[in-house]
Amino acid sequence: LFIDEVHMLDIECFTFLNRALESTLAPIVVLATNRGMCTIRGTDIVSPHGIPVDFLDRLLIIKTMCYGIEDIIKVLAIRAATEGIKLTPEALALVGEIGSRTSLRFAVQLLTPSQILAQTKGKTEIDSEDVQEIRELFFDAKQSARLLHEQKDKYIS
């Protein structure tokens, strides 16, 4: 069983999972989250990864490392090839740099609109100019949050 965004589970879900893991037919459970200390849903308790400490004690936590720019570029190249997207080496390097400053997910999300823009211009591959133009059109999550915070008085709350 794979559960992504495990920090979104509430206390009742963890109770159920605890009980399931104690059964004789206990499943192998893989949990994923990108959160540090956060509140366990349904409680006021702050815990690592939003997971109750008694449940956390049962886990084998795998050490992960942030991607370096070279790794991001490799992942982007594989994803582009899989999706049939052609980029110049300079464009791939630029998307990789954007990914290193924002997130790999955001960099991957820029590939398709960049391809559409390049095709609209009659090109068969994305160049740095296309990537830069698309980058100016879209916010990554941190930019969006910063803008909302700076302009919070302009929104209904």
DSSP file with accessible surface (Angstrom, degrees, kcal/mol):
  #  RESIDUE AA STRUCTURE BP1 BP2  ACC     N-H-->O    O-->H-N    N-H-->O    O-->H-N    TCO  KAPPA ALPHA  PHI   PSI    X-CA   Y-CA   Z-CA
    1    1 A L              0   0  118      0, 0.0    29,-3.1     0, 0.0     2,-0.5   0.000 360.0 360.0 360.0 126.7    0.0    0.0    0.0
    2    2 A F  E     -a   30   0A 126     27,-0.2     2,-0.5    29,-0.0    29,-0.2  -0.959 360.0-173.9-112.6 125.0    1.5    3.4   -1.0
    3    3 A I  E     -a   31   0A  31     27,-3.0    29,-2.2    -2,-0.5     3,-0.4  -0.954   5.4-166.6-120.9 110.4    0.1    6.5    0.6
    4    4 A D  S    S+     0   0   81     -2,-0.5    29,-0.2     1,-0.2     4,-0.1  -0.596  73.5  23.9 -89.4 157.6    1.4    9.8   -0.7
    5    5 A E  S >  S+     0   0   58     27,-0.3     3,-2.5    -2,-0.2    28,-0.2   0.911  72.7 172.8  54.9  45.4    0.9   13.1    1.2
    6    6 A V  G >   +     0   0    1     26,-2.6     3,-2.1    -3,-0.4    27,-0.1   0.784  66.7  73.1 -59.6 -24.5    0.5   11.1    4.4
    7    7 A H  G 3  S+     0   0    9      1,-0.3    34,-0.4    25,-0.3    -1,-0.3   0.674  86.9  66.2 -64.4 -13.3    0.5   14.4    6.4
    8    8 A M  G <  S+     0   0   90     -3,-2.5    -1,-0.3    -4,-0.1    -2,-0.2   0.601  79.5 101.4 -83.3 -11.4   -3.1   14.8    5.0
    9    9 A L    <   -     0   0   36     -3,-2.1    32,-0.8    -4,-0.2     2,-0.1  -0.424  68.6-133.4 -71.5 149.9   -4.4   11.8    6.9
   10   10 A D  B >>  -b   41   0B  59     30,-0.1     4,-1.7    -2,-0.1     3,-0.5  -0.448  30.2 -93.7 -98.1 176.5   -6.4   12.5   10.1
   11   11 A I  H 3> S+     0   0   45     30,-1.7     4,-2.1     1,-0.3     5,-0.1   0.847 123.5  57.1 -60.6 -33.7   -6.0   10.8   13.5
   12   12 A E  H 3> S+     0   0  120      1,-0.2     4,-2.3     2,-0.2    -1,-0.3   0.885 104.6  52.4 -66.2 -37.5   -8.7    8.3   12.7
   13   13 A C  H <> S+     0   0   50     -3,-0.5     4,-2.8     1,-0.2    -1,-0.2   0.917 109.2  49.1 -63.4 -42.3   -6.8    7.1    9.6
   14   14 A F  H  X S+     0   0    3     -4,-1.7     4,-2.7     2,-0.2    -2,-0.2   0.884 108.7  53.7 -66.0 -35.9   -3.7    6.6   11.6
   15   15 A T  H  X S+     0   0   72     -4,-2.1     4,-2.1     2,-0.2    -2,-0.2   0.937 110.9  46.6 -61.2 -45.1   -5.7    4.6   14.2
   16   16 A F  H  X S+     0   0  144     -4,-2.3     4,-2.6     2,-0.2    -2,-0.2   0.930 112.6  49.0 -62.4 -46.3   -7.0    2.4   11.4
   17   17 A L  H  X S+     0   0   12     -4,-2.8     4,-2.5     1,-0.2    -2,-0.2   0.902 108.9  53.7 -61.9 -40.4   -3.5    1.9    9.9
   18   18 A N  H  X S+     0   0   22     -4,-2.7     4,-0.9     1,-0.2    -1,-0.2   0.935 111.3  45.6 -57.6 -46.4   -2.1    1.1   13.4
   19   19 A R  H >X S+     0   0  177     -4,-2.1     3,-0.7     1,-0.2     4,-0.5   0.913 111.8  51.7 -65.0 -41.9   -4.7   -1.6   13.8
   20   20 A A  H >< S+     0   0   25     -4,-2.6     3,-1.0     1,-0.2    -1,-0.2   0.886 106.8  53.7 -63.5 -37.4   -4.1   -3.0   10.2
   21   21 A L  H 3< S+     0   0   43     -4,-2.5    -1,-0.2     1,-0.2    -2,-0.2   0.706 104.6  55.9 -71.5 -18.8   -0.4   -3.2   10.8
   22   22 A E  H << S+     0   0  124     -4,-0.9    -1,-0.2    -3,-0.7    -2,-0.2   0.577  88.6 100.7 -87.2  -8.9   -1.0   -5.3   14.0
   23   23 A S  S X< S-     0   0   56     -3,-1.0     3,-1.1    -4,-0.5    -3,-0.0  -0.292  84.6-117.5 -75.0 161.0   -3.0   -7.9   12.0
   24   24 A T  T 3  S+     0   0  146      1,-0.3    -1,-0.1    -2,-0.0    -4,-0.0   0.762 117.1  50.6 -70.3 -22.5   -1.5  -11.2   10.9
   25   25 A L  T 3  S+     0   0  151     -5,-0.1    -1,-0.3     2,-0.0    -2,-0.1  -0.199  83.2 168.0-104.7  40.8   -2.1  -10.2    7.3
   26   26 A A    <   -     0   0   46     -3,-1.1    -5,-0.1    -5,-0.2     2,-0.1  -0.293  28.3-133.0 -60.3 131.4   -0.4   -6.8    7.7
   27   27 A P        -     0   0   59      0, 0.0     2,-0.6     0, 0.0    -1,-0.1  -0.375  20.2-106.0 -78.2 162.4    0.3   -5.1    4.4
   28   28 A I        -     0   0  145     -2,-0.1     2,-0.5     2,-0.0    -7,-0.0  -0.806  42.9-161.1 -83.8 125.6    3.6   -3.5    3.5
   29   29 A V        -     0   0   35     -2,-0.6     2,-0.5   -27,-0.1   -27,-0.2  -0.949  13.5-168.1-117.7 128.8    2.9    0.3    3.7
   30   30 A V  E     -a    2   0A  74    -29,-3.1   -27,-3.0    -2,-0.5     2,-0.4  -0.974  10.8-166.2-114.5 125.1    5.0    3.0    2.1
   31   31 A L  E     -a    3   0A  37     -2,-0.5     2,-0.4   -29,-0.2   -27,-0.2  -0.884   3.7-170.7-112.4 144.2    4.3    6.5    3.2
   32   32 A A        +     0   0   28    -29,-2.2   -26,-2.6    -2,-0.4   -27,-0.3  -0.994  14.6 150.1-136.3 141.0    5.5    9.7    1.5
   33   33 A T        -     0   0   44     -2,-0.4    17,-0.0   -28,-0.2    -2,-0.0  -0.972  35.6-151.8-158.9 157.9    5.4   13.3    2.6
   34   34 A N        +     0   0  111     -2,-0.3     2,-0.3    15,-0.1    15,-0.0   0.106  65.5 109.1-117.1  19.3    7.4   16.5    2.1
   35   35 A R        -     0   0  112      1,-0.2     3,-0.1    14,-0.2    -2,-0.1  -0.688  47.1-165.0 -97.9 150.8    6.4   18.1    5.4
   36   36 A G  S    S-     0   0   45      1,-0.3    13,-2.6    -2,-0.3     2,-0.4   0.423  70.3  -6.0 -95.2-120.8    8.6   18.6    8.4
   37   37 A M  E    S+C   48   0C 128     11,-0.2    -1,-0.3    12,-0.2     2,-0.3  -0.627  84.1 147.2 -77.7 125.9    6.9   19.4   11.7
   38   38 A C  E     -C   47   0C  31      9,-2.2     9,-2.7    -2,-0.4    12,-0.4  -0.979  49.6 -82.2-154.9 166.9    3.1   19.9   11.3
   39   39 A T  E     -C   46   0C  73     -2,-0.3     2,-0.5     7,-0.2     7,-0.3  -0.484  39.0-122.1 -75.3 136.2   -0.2   19.4   13.0
   40   40 A I    >   -     0   0    3      5,-3.0     3,-1.7    -2,-0.2     5,-0.3  -0.665  40.7-108.6 -74.4 124.0   -1.8   15.9   13.0
   41   41 A R  B 3  S+b   10   0B 122    -32,-0.8   -30,-1.7    -2,-0.5     3,-0.1  -0.259 103.4  26.7 -58.0 138.8   -5.2   16.5   11.4
   42   42 A G  T 3  S+     0   0   70      1,-0.3     2,-0.3   -32,-0.2    -1,-0.3   0.505 119.0  63.7  86.5   3.0   -8.0   16.2   13.8
   43   43 A T  S <  S-     0   0   34     -3,-1.7    -1,-0.3     2,-0.1    -4,-0.0  -0.854  80.0-123.6-140.9 179.2   -5.8   17.2   16.8
   44   44 A D  S    S+     0   0  163     -2,-0.3     2,-0.4    -3,-0.1    -3,-0.1   0.157  72.6 121.1-107.8  13.4   -3.8   20.1   18.1
   45   45 A I        -     0   0  100     -5,-0.3    -5,-3.0     5,-0.0     2,-0.5  -0.668  52.6-151.0 -86.9 128.2   -0.6   18.0   18.2
   46   46 A V  E     +C   39   0C  83     -2,-0.4    -7,-0.2    -7,-0.3    -9,-0.1  -0.856  28.8 163.2 -97.1 129.7    2.4   19.0   16.2
   47   47 A S  E >   -C   38   0C   2     -9,-2.7    -9,-2.2    -2,-0.5     3,-2.1  -0.965  46.9 -76.2-144.4 156.9    4.5   16.0   15.2
   48   48 A P  E >  S-C   37   0C  43      0, 0.0     3,-1.9     0, 0.0   -11,-0.2  -0.347 117.2  -6.3 -57.2 128.5    7.3   15.2   12.7
   49   49 A H  T 3  S-     0   0   61    -13,-2.6   -12,-0.2     1,-0.3   -14,-0.2   0.571 118.0 -79.1  63.7   9.8    5.7   14.8    9.2
   50   50 A G  T <  S+     0   0    0     -3,-2.1    -9,-0.3   -12,-0.4    -1,-0.3   0.771  98.9 131.1  70.7  23.3    2.2   15.2   10.7
   51   51 A I    <   -     0   0    5     -3,-1.9    -1,-0.3   -11,-0.1     5,-0.1  -0.927  66.8-105.6-111.7 131.6    2.4   11.5   11.8
   52   52 A P     >  -     0   0    8      0, 0.0     4,-2.9     0, 0.0     3,-0.5  -0.247  28.4-124.2 -55.2 141.7    1.5   10.4   15.4
   53   53 A V  H  > S+     0   0   83      1,-0.2     4,-2.2     2,-0.2     5,-0.1   0.873 109.6  55.0 -59.9 -39.1    4.7    9.6   17.4
   54   54 A D  H  4 S+     0   0   98      1,-0.2     4,-0.4     2,-0.2    -1,-0.2   0.882 113.8  41.8 -64.8 -33.7    3.4    6.1   18.3
   55   55 A F  H >4 S+     0   0    0     -3,-0.5     3,-1.4     2,-0.2     4,-0.3   0.892 110.4  57.1 -75.7 -39.0    2.9    5.3   14.6
   56   56 A L  H >< S+     0   0   24     -4,-2.9     3,-1.7     1,-0.3    -2,-0.2   0.861  97.8  62.9 -59.9 -35.4    6.2    7.1   13.6
   57   57 A D  T 3< S+     0   0  131     -4,-2.2    -1,-0.3     1,-0.3    -2,-0.2   0.741  99.3  55.2 -62.6 -22.4    8.0    4.7   16.0
   58   58 A R  T <  S+     0   0  116     -3,-1.4    -1,-0.3    -4,-0.4     2,-0.2   0.518  93.7  95.3 -86.1  -7.8    6.9    1.7   13.8
   59   59 A L    <   -     0   0   52     -3,-1.7     2,-0.7    -4,-0.3    -3,-0.0  -0.593  65.7-143.1 -94.0 149.1    8.4    3.2   10.6
   60   60 A L        -     0   0  161     -2,-0.2     2,-0.5     2,-0.0    -2,-0.0  -0.944  28.4-149.1-101.3 112.7   11.7    2.7    8.9
   61   61 A I        -     0   0  111     -2,-0.7     2,-0.5    -5,-0.1    -5,-0.0  -0.771   2.9-144.3 -93.8 124.2   12.5    6.2    7.6
   62   62 A I        -     0   0  135     -2,-0.5     2,-0.3     1,-0.0    -2,-0.0  -0.756  17.0-125.2 -90.9 127.5   14.5    6.3    4.4
   63   63 A K        -     0   0  176     -2,-0.5     2,-0.3     1,-0.0    -1,-0.0  -0.524  32.4-172.7 -70.7 127.5   17.0    9.1    4.1
   64   64 A T        -     0   0  121     -2,-0.3     2,-0.3     0, 0.0    -1,-0.0  -0.903  10.6-148.3-121.8 155.8   16.5   11.1    1.0
   65   65 A M        -     0   0  145     -2,-0.3     2,-0.1     3,-0.0     3,-0.1  -0.907  25.9-103.8-120.7 151.0   18.6   13.9   -0.5
   66   66 A C        -     0   0  128     -2,-0.3     2,-0.2     1,-0.1    -1,-0.0  -0.410  45.5-102.3 -68.4 147.9   17.5   16.9   -2.5
   67   67 A Y        -     0   0  137     -2,-0.1     2,-0.1     4,-0.1    -1,-0.1  -0.500  31.1-138.4 -70.1 138.6   18.2   16.7   -6.2
   68   68 A G     >  -     0   0   28     -2,-0.2     4,-2.4     1,-0.1     3,-0.2  -0.461  32.3 -99.5 -85.3 168.3   21.2   18.6   -7.6
   69   69 A I  H  > S+     0   0   59      1,-0.2     4,-2.6     2,-0.2     5,-0.2   0.883 124.0  55.1 -60.8 -35.6   20.9   20.5  -10.8
   70   70 A E  H  > S+     0   0  125      1,-0.2     4,-2.1     2,-0.2    -1,-0.2   0.914 109.5  47.0 -63.6 -41.2   22.6   17.6  -12.7
   71   71 A D  H  > S+     0   0   71      2,-0.2     4,-2.5    -3,-0.2    -2,-0.2   0.899 110.8  51.9 -65.8 -41.3   20.0   15.2  -11.4
   72   72 A I  H  X S+     0   0    6     -4,-2.4     4,-2.8     1,-0.2    -2,-0.2   0.928 109.2  50.1 -61.1 -43.8   17.1   17.5  -12.3
   73   73 A I  H  X S+     0   0   47     -4,-2.6     4,-2.6     1,-0.2    -1,-0.2   0.912 110.3  50.5 -63.3 -40.0   18.4   17.9  -15.8
   74   74 A K  H  X S+     0   0  131     -4,-2.1     4,-2.3     2,-0.2    -1,-0.2   0.930 112.0  46.8 -62.7 -45.9   18.6   14.1  -16.2
   75   75 A V  H  X S+     0   0   47     -4,-2.5     4,-2.8     1,-0.2    -2,-0.2   0.924 113.2  49.2 -62.3 -43.9   15.1   13.6  -14.9
   76   76 A L  H  X S+     0   0    0     -4,-2.8     4,-3.0     2,-0.2     5,-0.2   0.898 109.7  51.7 -63.0 -39.6   13.8   16.4  -17.2
   77   77 A A  H  X S+     0   0   40     -4,-2.6     4,-2.5     2,-0.2    -1,-0.2   0.922 111.9  46.5 -63.5 -42.3   15.6   14.9  -20.2
   78   78 A I  H  X S+     0   0  114     -4,-2.3     4,-2.6     2,-0.2    -2,-0.2   0.934 114.2  47.4 -65.0 -45.7   14.0   11.5  -19.5
   79   79 A R  H  X S+     0   0  111     -4,-2.8     4,-2.1     2,-0.2    -2,-0.2   0.921 112.4  49.2 -63.1 -43.5   10.6   13.0  -19.1
   80   80 A A  H  X>S+     0   0    3     -4,-3.0     5,-3.3     2,-0.2     4,-0.5   0.931 112.2  48.2 -62.4 -44.0   10.9   15.1  -22.3
   81   81 A A  H ><5S+     0   0   76     -4,-2.5     3,-1.0     1,-0.2    -2,-0.2   0.916 110.5  51.9 -62.6 -41.9   12.0   12.0  -24.2
   82   82 A T  H 3<5S+     0   0  112     -4,-2.6    -1,-0.2     1,-0.3    -2,-0.2   0.879 114.9  41.8 -61.2 -38.7    9.1   10.0  -22.8
   83   83 A E  H 3<5S-     0   0   77     -4,-2.1    -1,-0.3    -5,-0.2    -2,-0.2   0.402 114.8-114.5 -91.3   2.4    6.7   12.7  -23.9
   84   84 A G  T <<5 +     0   0   52     -3,-1.0     2,-0.5    -4,-0.5    -3,-0.2   0.805  63.9 150.5  69.9  30.3    8.3   13.3  -27.3
   85   85 A I      < -     0   0    9     -5,-3.3     2,-0.5    -6,-0.2    -1,-0.2  -0.845  33.1-152.9 -99.2 127.4    9.4   16.9  -26.3
   86   86 A K        +     0   0  139     -2,-0.5    40,-3.2    38,-0.4     2,-0.3  -0.869  17.0 176.6-104.3 131.2   12.5   18.2  -28.0
   87   87 A L  B     -d  126   0D  28     -2,-0.5    40,-0.2    38,-0.3    28,-0.0  -0.965  31.5-116.4-128.2 149.1   14.6   20.8  -26.3
   88   88 A T     >  -     0   0   17     38,-2.7     4,-2.6    -2,-0.3     5,-0.2  -0.426  37.4-109.9 -71.9 156.9   17.9   22.5  -27.2
   89   89 A P  H  > S+     0   0   97      0, 0.0     4,-2.4     0, 0.0     5,-0.2   0.885 121.4  52.8 -56.2 -36.0   20.7   21.8  -24.6
   90   90 A E  H  > S+     0   0  123      2,-0.2     4,-2.3     1,-0.2     5,-0.1   0.900 109.0  48.2 -67.0 -40.4   20.5   25.4  -23.5
   91   91 A A  H  > S+     0   0    0     35,-0.3     4,-2.8     2,-0.2     5,-0.2   0.919 111.2  50.5 -66.1 -41.8   16.7   25.1  -22.9
   92   92 A L  H  X S+     0   0   34     -4,-2.6     4,-2.5     1,-0.2    -2,-0.2   0.925 110.8  49.2 -61.7 -42.4   17.2   21.9  -21.0
   93   93 A A  H  X S+     0   0   47     -4,-2.4     4,-2.4    -5,-0.2    -1,-0.2   0.906 111.3  50.0 -63.4 -39.5   19.8   23.6  -18.8
   94   94 A L  H  X S+     0   0   27     -4,-2.3     4,-2.6     2,-0.2    -2,-0.2   0.934 110.9  47.4 -66.8 -44.0   17.5   26.6  -18.2
   95   95 A V  H  X S+     0   0    0     -4,-2.8     4,-2.6     1,-0.2    -1,-0.2   0.912 111.9  52.5 -63.6 -37.9   14.6   24.4  -17.2
   96   96 A G  H  X S+     0   0    0     -4,-2.5     4,-2.0    -5,-0.2    -2,-0.2   0.914 109.2  48.5 -62.3 -41.8   17.0   22.5  -14.9
   97   97 A E  H  X S+     0   0   85     -4,-2.4     4,-1.5     2,-0.2    -2,-0.2   0.919 110.7  50.5 -64.6 -42.5   18.1   25.7  -13.3
   98   98 A I  H  X S+     0   0    1     -4,-2.6     4,-1.8     1,-0.2     3,-0.4   0.934 110.1  51.3 -60.2 -43.2   14.5   26.8  -12.8
   99   99 A G  H  < S+     0   0    3     -4,-2.6    -1,-0.2     1,-0.2    -2,-0.2   0.868 106.5  53.4 -62.3 -35.7   13.8   23.4  -11.2
  100  100 A S  H  < S+     0   0   59     -4,-2.0    -1,-0.2     1,-0.2    -2,-0.2   0.807 114.4  41.9 -70.8 -27.3   16.8   23.8   -8.8
  101  101 A R  H  < S+     0   0  137     -4,-1.5    -2,-0.2    -3,-0.4    -1,-0.2   0.703 135.2  12.7 -89.2 -22.5   15.4   27.2   -7.7
  102  102 A T  S  < S-     0   0   23     -4,-1.8     2,-0.3    -5,-0.2    -3,-0.2   0.567 114.3 -59.5-115.7 -93.0   11.8   26.1   -7.5
  103  103 A S     >  -     0   0   51     -5,-0.2     4,-2.2     1,-0.1     5,-0.1  -0.982  29.9-116.7-157.6 157.5   11.0   22.4   -7.7
  104  104 A L  H  > S+     0   0   36     -2,-0.3     4,-2.6     1,-0.2     5,-0.2   0.910 116.3  56.2 -61.4 -41.6   11.4   19.5  -10.0
  105  105 A R  H  > S+     0   0  156      1,-0.2     4,-2.2     2,-0.2    -1,-0.2   0.923 107.6  47.4 -57.6 -45.7    7.6   19.3  -10.3
  106  106 A F  H  > S+     0   0   11      2,-0.2     4,-1.1     1,-0.2    -1,-0.2   0.928 110.7  52.1 -63.6 -41.4    7.3   22.9  -11.4
  107  107 A A  H >X S+     0   0    0     -4,-2.2     3,-0.7     1,-0.2     4,-0.6   0.924 109.9  48.6 -62.1 -42.8   10.1   22.4  -14.0
  108  108 A V  H >X S+     0   0   21     -4,-2.6     3,-1.3     1,-0.2     4,-0.6   0.908 107.1  56.9 -62.3 -39.4    8.4   19.3  -15.4
  109  109 A Q  H 3< S+     0   0  116     -4,-2.2    -1,-0.2     1,-0.3    -2,-0.2   0.745  99.9  59.8 -65.6 -22.4    5.1   21.3  -15.6
  110  110 A L  H <X S+     0   0    3     -4,-1.1     4,-1.9    -3,-0.7    -1,-0.3   0.691  88.2  76.2 -77.6 -18.2    6.9   23.9  -17.8
  111  111 A L  H <X S+     0   0    1     -3,-1.3     4,-2.3    -4,-0.6    -1,-0.2   0.938  93.5  45.9 -61.2 -51.0    7.7   21.4  -20.5
  112  112 A T  H  X S+     0   0   61     -4,-0.6     4,-2.6     2,-0.2     5,-0.2   0.946 114.2  45.3 -64.4 -49.3    4.3   21.1  -22.1
  113  113 A P  H  > S+     0   0   30      0, 0.0     4,-2.5     0, 0.0    -1,-0.2   0.895 112.9  53.2 -62.3 -32.4    3.5   24.8  -22.3
  114  114 A S  H  X S+     0   0    1     -4,-1.9     4,-2.5     2,-0.2    -2,-0.2   0.908 109.6  48.4 -65.1 -40.0    7.0   25.5  -23.6
  115  115 A Q  H  X S+     0   0   44     -4,-2.3     4,-2.8     2,-0.2     5,-0.2   0.925 110.9  50.0 -65.0 -43.2    6.4   22.9  -26.3
  116  116 A I  H  X S+     0   0   92     -4,-2.6     4,-2.4     1,-0.2    -2,-0.2   0.923 111.6  48.9 -61.9 -43.1    3.0   24.4  -27.3
  117  117 A L  H  X S+     0   0   30     -4,-2.5     4,-1.7     2,-0.2    -1,-0.2   0.938 111.6  48.6 -62.1 -45.9    4.6   27.8  -27.5
  118  118 A A  H  <>S+     0   0    2     -4,-2.5     5,-2.8     1,-0.2    -2,-0.2   0.925 112.4  48.7 -60.9 -43.7    7.5   26.5  -29.7
  119  119 A Q  H ><5S+     0   0  113     -4,-2.8     3,-1.8     1,-0.2    -1,-0.2   0.887 106.9  56.0 -64.5 -37.8    5.0   24.7  -31.9
  120  120 A T  H 3<5S+     0   0  110     -4,-2.4    -1,-0.2     1,-0.3    -2,-0.2   0.849 106.8  50.9 -61.0 -33.4    2.9   27.9  -32.2
  121  121 A K  T 3<5S-     0   0   79     -4,-1.7    -1,-0.3    -3,-0.2    -2,-0.2   0.381 124.2-107.6 -84.8   3.2    6.0   29.7  -33.4
  122  122 A G  T < 5S+     0   0   68     -3,-1.8     2,-0.2     1,-0.3    -3,-0.2   0.661  75.1 135.5  81.8  18.1    6.5   26.9  -36.0
  123  123 A K      < -     0   0   57     -5,-2.8    -1,-0.3    -6,-0.2    -2,-0.1  -0.668  50.5-150.9-100.6 155.0    9.5   25.3  -34.3
  124  124 A T  S    S+     0   0  128     -2,-0.2   -38,-0.4     1,-0.1     2,-0.3   0.540  81.3  38.7 -98.6 -11.5   10.1   21.6  -33.7
  125  125 A E  S    S-     0   0   84     -7,-0.1     2,-0.3   -40,-0.1   -38,-0.3  -0.987  83.8-110.1-139.8 153.8   12.1   22.1  -30.5
  126  126 A I  B     -d   87   0D   1    -40,-3.2   -38,-2.7    -2,-0.3   -35,-0.3  -0.602  33.4-167.3 -79.2 135.3   12.0   24.3  -27.5
  127  127 A D     >  -     0   0   45     -2,-0.3     4,-1.9   -40,-0.2     3,-0.5  -0.667  39.3 -94.5-114.7 176.0   14.8   26.9  -27.1
  128  128 A S  H  > S+     0   0   41      1,-0.2     4,-2.8    -2,-0.2     5,-0.2   0.841 122.4  59.1 -58.8 -36.0   15.7   29.0  -24.1
  129  129 A E  H  > S+     0   0  123      1,-0.2     4,-2.4     2,-0.2    -1,-0.2   0.911 105.6  48.8 -61.5 -40.6   13.6   31.9  -25.3
  130  130 A D  H  > S+     0   0    0     -3,-0.5     4,-2.5     2,-0.2     5,-0.2   0.929 111.9  48.7 -64.2 -44.9   10.5   29.7  -25.2
  131  131 A V  H  X S+     0   0    1     -4,-1.9     4,-2.9     1,-0.2    -2,-0.2   0.933 112.0  48.8 -61.1 -45.4   11.3   28.5  -21.7
  132  132 A Q  H  X S+     0   0   80     -4,-2.8     4,-1.7     2,-0.2    -1,-0.2   0.913 110.9  50.2 -63.6 -41.2   11.9   32.1  -20.5
  133  133 A E  H  X S+     0   0   79     -4,-2.4     4,-0.7    -5,-0.2    -1,-0.2   0.927 113.8  44.6 -64.1 -42.0    8.6   33.3  -22.0
  134  134 A I  H >X S+     0   0    9     -4,-2.5     4,-1.3     1,-0.2     3,-1.2   0.910 108.3  58.3 -68.3 -39.2    6.7   30.5  -20.4
  135  135 A R  H 3< S+     0   0   25     -4,-2.9     3,-0.3     1,-0.3    -1,-0.2   0.873 103.5  53.4 -58.7 -35.1    8.5   31.0  -17.1
  136  136 A E  H 3< S+     0   0  141     -4,-1.7    -1,-0.3     1,-0.2    -2,-0.2   0.727 107.1  52.9 -73.5 -18.6    7.2   34.6  -17.0
  137  137 A L  H << S+     0   0  119     -3,-1.2     2,-0.4    -4,-0.7    -1,-0.2   0.754 106.6  53.9 -85.7 -27.7    3.6   33.4  -17.5
  138  138 A F     <  -     0   0   95     -4,-1.3     2,-0.4    -3,-0.3    -1,-0.1  -0.887  67.1-143.7-118.9 144.2    3.5   31.0  -14.6
  139  139 A F        -     0   0  115     -2,-0.4     2,-0.1     4,-0.0    -3,-0.1  -0.787  15.1-136.1 -96.4 143.1    4.2   31.1  -10.9
  140  140 A D     >  -     0   0   13     -2,-0.4     4,-2.5     1,-0.1     5,-0.2  -0.434  40.6 -93.6 -83.8 171.6    5.7   28.4   -8.9
  141  141 A A  H  > S+     0   0   84      1,-0.2     4,-2.6     2,-0.2     5,-0.2   0.886 124.9  49.2 -58.0 -41.3    4.1   27.6   -5.5
  142  142 A K  H  > S+     0   0  139      2,-0.2     4,-2.5     1,-0.2    -1,-0.2   0.909 111.5  48.4 -68.0 -40.9    6.5   29.9   -3.5
  143  143 A Q  H  > S+     0   0   52      2,-0.2     4,-2.6     1,-0.2    -1,-0.2   0.920 112.6  49.4 -62.9 -42.9    6.0   32.8   -5.9
  144  144 A S  H  X S+     0   0   48     -4,-2.5     4,-2.6     2,-0.2    -2,-0.2   0.932 111.9  47.3 -62.3 -45.7    2.2   32.4   -5.7
  145  145 A A  H  X S+     0   0   60     -4,-2.6     4,-2.4    -5,-0.2    -1,-0.2   0.907 112.3  50.3 -63.3 -40.4    2.2   32.2   -1.9
  146  146 A R  H  X S+     0   0  130     -4,-2.5     4,-2.7     2,-0.2     5,-0.2   0.936 111.3  48.5 -64.0 -44.3    4.5   35.3   -1.7
  147  147 A L  H  X S+     0   0   44     -4,-2.6     4,-2.0     1,-0.2    -2,-0.2   0.928 111.4  49.6 -62.3 -44.3    2.2   37.3   -4.0
  148  148 A L  H  < S+     0   0   82     -4,-2.6    -1,-0.2     1,-0.2    -2,-0.2   0.902 112.3  48.3 -61.6 -40.6   -0.9   36.3   -2.1
  149  149 A H  H >< S+     0   0  123     -4,-2.4     3,-1.1     1,-0.2    -2,-0.2   0.925 111.9  48.4 -65.7 -43.7    0.8   37.3    1.2
  150  150 A E  H 3< S+     0   0  125     -4,-2.7     3,-0.2     1,-0.2    -1,-0.2   0.820 122.2  34.9 -66.1 -30.1    1.9   40.7   -0.2
  151  151 A Q  T >< S+     0   0   60     -4,-2.0     3,-2.3    -5,-0.2     4,-0.3   0.072  77.5 125.3-112.7  25.6   -1.5   41.4   -1.6
  152  152 A K  G X   +     0   0  131     -3,-1.1     3,-1.4     1,-0.3    -1,-0.2   0.792  67.8  62.8 -59.7 -28.1   -3.6   39.8    1.1
  153  153 A D  G 3  S+     0   0  134      1,-0.3    -1,-0.3    -3,-0.2    -2,-0.1   0.670  97.5  59.0 -73.3  -9.9   -5.6   43.0    1.7
  154  154 A K  G <  S+     0   0  150     -3,-2.3     2,-0.3    -6,-0.2    -1,-0.3   0.477  97.2  74.6 -93.8  -4.2   -6.9   42.8   -1.9
  155  155 A Y  S <  S-     0   0  113     -3,-1.4     2,-0.4    -4,-0.3    -7,-0.0  -0.793  85.9-109.5-111.2 154.5   -8.5   39.4   -1.4
  156  156 A I              0   0  173     -2,-0.3    -2,-0.1     1,-0.0    -3,-0.0  -0.623 360.0 360.0 -77.5 133.3  -11.7   38.3    0.5
  157  157 A S              0   0  162     -2,-0.4    -1,-0.0    -4,-0.1    -4,-0.0  -0.674 360.0 360.0-119.0 360.0  -10.8   36.3    3.6
